[in-house]
Amino acid sequence: MPSLHRAFSLLPTRERHELQTRNLDQTTTDWQKRCAIRVGIEATLSQNVRTCGLRRSRYRGSPAPASSTS
């Protein structure tokens, strides 16, 4: 039978302070501009993976994969 008590723990003071500082940094317009650029790049890559099979593409100059048909 599971225990009815819950555990509660806090991060150490220094780690909690660093986390709060990072969260506050995310509200600045500079951080949001940098994040928007990254989001755009990730969206483009994701679209290429979905539509063009980018993950299955080979690099220029690498040998073609062996055919699995016999």
C-alpha angles and dihedrals in degrees: 000000000000120000117257092216123091127213119231124189136170129215115249112271096254094049092046090050092050091049092050090048092052091049091052091049089058091064093062119101091231092058092045091052091051091047092050090056091051092047090052092052093047091049091052092050091047091051091051091050092051099042105030104028091243094172090059094047118107126226119256109273097017117120120263115258116259114264114252094207116097 
